[in-house]
């Protein structure tokens, strides 16, 4: 008798549809995970929940949603060489071909092969009771990290860690974070552990500004607006910050991040979408600034991040403000779309409490 499970689908009209589907069977070098937690990413809202922005093979393919899953292996197919039944894992959410230059470097996000398929976009994701995953996409989850921690490693914290790795963060740095959604909060939490001497955050949502202060992620917060540059310059003695991280995907916020950065400073752009407006000479050239673009991370850096989280006693799950059972996935996505929250998770079993 075929075992059935429930999965959440996103038709693109700001709703969630629950369907009963068959539990898959792992093939060669595949595993079956019992999902414990799957968090919602801002890109899910931007590009799938409201409307399907991606087209063709890059677009959402009417699969089970959710690209931030974490769970426990309950079955392993032939050919698995590292992971086994009982192992706790997070899932790197892009399954690349494994053979191109980018995949061999661990950056499956950049794979352009016809075999590239992202969980929750072109292949079934983690908004279900079980997930079929390829062994090469798994990240071991240490016992000291919860499944809810692991779900955020799968995308948000990994994306933030990659960007911070590019610009370098130390005790010499005052940091500005524009956009305090889950990605911005993750960036701030990591900056704190990396030793940043001062962290300033901006956002349009009062709830997120308050949360960033309550969690001790930011030292100062500002409501996003035209006076941000002057305010940040004043806070930093006129010099500006040494590092800036844009997590908003908003043109004004990105310009703010660049203009708030002082001479020889570094800026990394993490937020997706939107535009960018600047005057190259005064905003960049004359002050010798460097702007980095950063997209997700690699499997090797994600494994390093997991080690650092344990060493730092940093739990990404602290950013989760709301947890829902799968049957309430519609409420979970609706809340995340409102922006009046931190991280939102769909959880199973003990991860729900």
C-alpha positions in Angstrom: 0.0 0.0 0.0 1.4 3.4 -1.0 2.2 5.7 1.9 0.8 9.2 1.5 1.9 12.6 2.9 0.7 16.2 2.8 2.6 18.9 0.9 2.2 22.6 0.5 2.1 24.2 -3.0 2.1 27.9 -4.0 -0.2 28.7 -6.9 1.0 32.3 -7.1 -2.0 34.2 -5.9 -1.0 34.7 -2.2 -2.5 31.4 -1.1 -1.2 28.0 -0.1 -2.8 24.7 -1.4 -2.3 21.5 0.6 -2.3 18.3 -1.4 -1.9 14.6 -0.5 0.9 12.9 -2.5 2.8 9.7 -2.4 5.9 9.4 -0.2 8.9 9.0 -2.5 11.4 6.1 -2.4 15.1 7.0 -2.5 17.1 5.8 -5.5 20.8 5.7 -6.0 22.7 8.2 -3.8 19.4 9.6 -2.5 17.9 9.7 1.0 14.4 10.2 2.4 14.2 12.8 5.1 11.5 13.1 7.7 11.2 16.8 7.8 11.4 18.4 11.3 11.5 22.1 10.3 11.3 24.2 7.2 11.6 28.0 7.4 10.2 30.6 4.9 12.6 32.7 2.9 11.9 36.2 1.5 12.6 34.9 -2.0 9.6 32.5 -1.6 7.4 35.5 -1.0 9.0 37.8 -3.6 9.1 35.3 -6.5 6.6 32.5 -5.8 3.9 33.3 -3.2 2.4 36.5 -4.7 3.2 35.6 -8.3 5.5 33.3 -10.2 8.3 35.7 -11.4 10.7 33.1 -12.7 10.1 31.7 -16.1 11.0 28.4 -17.8 13.5 26.1 -16.1 14.4 28.8 -13.6 10.9 29.3 -12.5 8.7 27.6 -9.9 7.5 24.3 -11.4 4.4 23.5 -9.3 6.3 21.4 -6.8 6.1 21.2 -3.0 7.4 24.5 -1.7 10.1 25.2 0.8 13.9 25.5 0.2 15.0 25.8 3.9 14.5 22.2 5.2 16.0 20.2 8.0 15.3 16.7 9.1 16.4 13.2 9.9 17.2 10.5 7.4 14.7 7.6 7.6 15.8 5.7 4.4 18.9 5.7 2.3 19.2 4.4 -1.2 22.1 2.3 -2.6 25.3 4.2 -3.3 25.1 6.5 -0.2 28.7 6.8 1.1 28.6 9.4 4.0 25.2 9.7 5.4 22.9 6.9 6.9 19.6 6.3 8.5 19.3 8.3 11.7 21.6 11.2 10.7 20.4 14.7 11.3 20.9 17.1 8.4 20.1 20.4 6.7 19.8 20.5 2.9 21.7 22.8 0.6 18.8 24.0 -1.4 20.2 23.9 -4.9 21.0 20.5 -6.3 23.5 21.1 -9.1 25.0 18.8 -11.7 28.0 18.1 -9.4 30.4 18.2 -12.3 30.8 21.8 -13.6 33.4 24.2 -12.2 31.0 25.9 -9.8 29.6 22.7 -8.4 33.1 21.3 -7.9 33.9 24.5 -5.8 30.7 23.9 -3.8 28.8 26.7 -5.4 25.9 24.7 -6.8 23.8 28.0 -6.7 25.8 29.0 -9.7 25.4 25.8 -11.7 24.0 26.5 -15.2 23.6 22.8 -16.2 20.3 21.5 -17.4 20.4 19.1 -14.4 20.3 22.0 -11.9 17.1 21.9 -9.8 16.4 23.9 -6.6 14.4 22.3 -3.8 11.0 24.1 -3.5 11.4 25.6 -7.0 12.0 22.9 -9.6 12.0 19.8 -7.3 9.9 19.0 -4.2 10.9 21.0 -1.2 10.6 20.8 2.6 7.0 21.9 3.1 5.9 18.3 3.5 6.3 15.4 6.0 9.0 13.8 3.9 11.6 15.0 1.4 13.6 13.1 -1.2 17.2 14.6 -1.3 20.5 13.8 -3.0 23.2 12.8 -0.6 25.6 15.4 -2.1 23.2 18.2 -1.0 23.3 17.3 2.7 25.0 19.3 5.5 25.5 17.3 8.8 23.7 18.9 11.7 25.6 18.6 15.0 23.7 17.5 18.1 24.0 20.9 19.7 22.0 22.5 16.9 18.2 22.0 16.7 16.4 21.2 13.4 15.0 24.8 13.5 18.7 26.0 13.6 19.5 23.7 10.7 16.6 25.0 8.6 18.0 28.5 8.6 21.6 27.3 7.9 20.1 26.0 4.7 19.7 29.5 3.2 19.4 32.6 5.3 22.4 32.2 7.7 24.5 30.7 4.9 23.7 33.6 2.6 24.6 36.1 5.3 27.8 34.3 6.2 29.0 34.2 2.6 28.5 38.0 2.3 30.3 38.8 5.5 33.1 36.4 4.6 33.6 38.5 1.4 33.8 41.9 3.1 35.5 40.7 6.3 34.2 41.7 9.7 36.3 42.4 12.8 36.5 44.4 16.0 37.7 47.4 13.9 34.3 47.7 12.2 31.1 49.6 12.7 28.5 47.9 10.5 25.3 49.2 8.9 22.6 46.7 8.0 19.9 48.0 5.7 16.8 45.7 6.0 16.2 43.9 9.2 14.1 41.0 7.9 15.3 37.5 8.6 18.4 37.9 6.4 19.3 41.2 8.0 18.8 39.8 11.5 21.0 36.8 10.6 23.7 39.1 9.2 23.6 41.2 12.5 23.8 38.1 14.7 26.8 36.9 12.8 28.4 40.4 12.9 28.1 40.3 16.6 29.9 37.0 16.9 32.6 38.1 14.4 33.4 41.0 16.8 31.8 44.1 15.1 32.2 47.0 17.6 28.9 48.7 16.6 25.9 47.5 14.6 23.3 49.9 13.2 20.2 48.7 11.5 17.5 50.3 9.4 14.1 49.0 8.3 10.6 50.3 7.4 8.8 47.9 9.9 8.7 49.0 13.5 8.3 45.4 14.6 11.6 44.4 13.1 13.4 47.4 14.5 12.1 46.5 18.0 13.1 42.8 17.5 16.6 43.7 16.5 17.1 45.6 19.7 15.4 43.0 21.9 17.6 40.3 20.6 20.7 42.4 21.1 21.5 42.2 17.4 21.7 46.0 16.8 23.1 48.7 19.0 21.1 51.4 17.3 18.2 51.2 14.9 16.7 53.8 12.5 13.4 53.8 10.6 14.3 53.8 6.9 14.1 57.3 5.4 15.9 60.2 3.7 17.8 61.2 6.9 19.5 57.9 7.4 22.8 59.0 5.8 23.1 62.1 8.0 22.1 60.1 11.1 24.6 57.3 10.6 27.4 59.8 9.8 26.5 61.6 13.1 26.6 58.3 15.0 30.0 57.5 13.7 31.7 60.8 14.3 31.2 61.9 10.6 33.4 59.0 9.3 30.7 56.6 8.3 30.7 52.8 8.9 33.6 50.5 7.8 31.2 47.9 6.5 27.6 47.9 5.2 25.3 45.0 4.3 22.2 45.6 2.3 19.6 42.9 2.9 16.6 44.9 1.7 16.7 44.7 -2.1 15.4 48.3 -2.1 17.1 51.0 -4.3 17.0 53.7 -1.6 18.3 51.4 1.1 21.1 50.2 -1.1 22.2 53.8 -1.9 22.0 54.5 1.8 24.3 51.6 2.6 26.9 52.9 0.1 26.7 56.5 1.2 26.9 55.7 4.9 30.2 53.8 4.3 33.3 55.7 5.0 36.6 55.9 3.1 38.1 52.6 2.0 34.9 50.9 3.2 33.3 47.7 1.9 29.7 47.1 1.0 28.0 43.8 0.2 24.6 43.5 -1.5 22.6 40.5 -0.4 19.0 41.4 -0.9 17.4 40.3 -4.1 15.4 42.4 -6.6 15.0 46.1 -6.8 17.4 48.6 -8.4 20.4 50.8 -7.5 21.0 54.5 -7.9 24.3 56.2 -7.1 26.7 58.8 -8.4 29.9 56.9 -9.0 32.5 59.6 -8.2 31.2 60.9 -4.9 29.6 57.7 -3.7 32.3 55.2 -4.6 35.4 56.4 -6.5 36.6 59.3 -4.4 36.3 57.4 -1.2 37.9 54.2 -2.6 35.0 52.0 -1.7 34.4 48.4 -2.8 30.9 46.9 -3.5 30.5 43.1 -3.5 27.6 41.1 -4.9 26.9 37.9 -3.1 24.4 35.1 -3.8 23.8 32.3 -1.3 26.9 30.3 -0.4 28.9 27.1 -1.0 28.6 23.7 0.6 32.0 24.0 2.2 31.4 27.4 3.7 28.0 26.2 5.0 29.8 23.3 6.7 32.2 25.8 8.2 29.3 27.9 9.4 27.7 25.0 11.2 31.0 24.5 13.1 31.1 28.2 14.0 27.5 28.2 15.2 28.4 25.5 17.7 31.6 27.2 18.8 29.9 30.5 19.2 26.8 29.0 20.9 24.7 30.9 18.3 21.3 29.5 17.5 19.6 30.8 14.4 16.3 29.5 15.8 16.4 32.5 18.2 15.2 34.6 15.2 12.0 32.6 14.8 9.1 34.6 16.1 6.3 32.3 14.9 6.0 28.5 14.4 3.1 26.8 12.6 2.1 23.2 11.9 1.9 22.2 8.2 -1.9 22.4 8.2 -1.5 26.1 8.9 1.1 26.8 6.2 -1.3 29.4 4.7 -1.1 31.4 7.9 2.7 31.0 8.0 3.2 32.4 4.5 0.7 35.2 5.0 2.5 36.4 8.2 5.9 36.2 6.4 4.5 38.3 3.5 3.3 41.0 6.0 6.8 41.6 7.1 5.6 42.1 10.7 7.6 39.3 12.2 11.1 37.8 12.4 11.7 34.3 10.9 8.6 32.1 10.3 8.9 28.3 10.4 6.7 25.4 9.6 7.6 22.7 12.2 6.9 19.1 13.0 7.1 17.1 16.2 9.3 18.7 19.0 10.3 21.6 16.7 6.8 23.0 16.9 7.2 24.1 20.5 
